[in-house]
């Protein structure tokens, strides 16, 4: 089969104004970024239409190192629904340069279920990531300047909690000393970099309802603490307006198209293992405005992205899915059935049977939120009929709908079975009103414990001394009403990436807590999770090139 980039390059693109027109958006409303990409103004969102349309969440089992294929299934489902005569729009996150040049590759789907133009989407796109990076580091520069200019005025901050960001995997920047050299080079300080998807500004961009809300949230960002222990915010620095100006265009959702010329909104890109893992509320609502069915995804497994989608994004926005699709691969099930990674492409029915425990836990978690669940097998050429039959029989026994997705190799036609099952599921048994894992009134400690025990299966939660101190700060700042965003490995329900399958009654470790006051949630760092990834021994960057003016090796 042809590579993703070959398929993308051979696909004749529709002019973006025609794509917009196909869902009812006038060309005059578009902010064009060339022929095939445009931004769309927020005022087009219609809350009345949103209430009448159907939202579908796509999540997955705990993923393998190379993912499960949620984006391909999400796009494929949109293609299949449109083949059925439904107006379906997909809303996705923007790819990050870190994994694109690192180990996982791009995030524009695959095969004949892609969003296009894939090279632009996977690389610089409309500059949203660069805008977030620049705005975040502008805050850092202005904060450093404030400290430098006031170093002899008795207004020095007791501590700074704001780090810099960069959209590149670079382990050498995790912990650094800045301001060395003396004199005019600033004040020496221990600091470091996170990757841009972990930036609080990225979370704010994805949760803000409009430009006014964006500014309100930016002003609330916690930068550090004064000598008396009181919080020092962006508002105190007086730079909220200038930071908002840098994000004025970035807050507008991006409109592109699929391989079958249907509309797709792509906006925002927080990772689900270190942030809240969902595309922007604005893009989701825009897609719901113009699509009778809107498909969106949440990053990594359902214990990460889906849990945060419900407990953070839905809680803050009022959104509620009609259906949750859990994506499965037989290779992923075999990995969770303790089959070595180098053998998961080989047929192994026992491995599939054992690995289904992981799927079972995710299904129960989604049903606890009140969700109707459909299992979608993202089929690979190495999958055997016998293995597939095991999964089909399991779903029948659990009274959960099951569908096979072949969109990667067949486009919309390969997702017709999935699309029909989705329509029937929503028509006959839509999801119940959301049931959150915890209450707003719960303390942050309790919220973390409820997620760890109810969603992951932990027996207890152990908080480090640093985490205990942060919990006390949260109490003093009266921020217990915020939801929690647990940062942990995506490969396991535990905080140990080697613990695949399901594990019960384990001790879950919280080593630190970060207050994202502007995003209005608290990040709890579990185990050895880090917010600046490193590069593998052979990064994807080695495969990418430009030959005869065209990019090659991008996937």
Helices and strands as residue ranges (DSSP letters): H 4-10, H 16-23, G 27-29, E 30-32, E 38-40, G 42-44, H 47-52, E 54-60, H 70-83, E 88-92, H 97-100, E 109-110, E 113-116, H 118-122, H 128-149, E 159-160, E 164-166, G 171-173, E 176-178, G 183-185, E 189-191, E 193-195, G 196-198, H 200-207, H 211-219, E 222-225, E 231-233, H 234-237, H 240-246, E 253-258, E 263-266, H 281-290, E 293-297, I 302-306, H 307-308, I 309-314, H 315-317, E 323-328, H 330-336, G 341-343, H 349-368, E 373-378, H 385-397, E 401-405, H 407-410, G 411-415, H 416-429, H 444-450, I 451-456, E 460-463, H 465-476, E 483-487, E 507-516, E 521-526, G 540-543, E 545-547, E 550-552
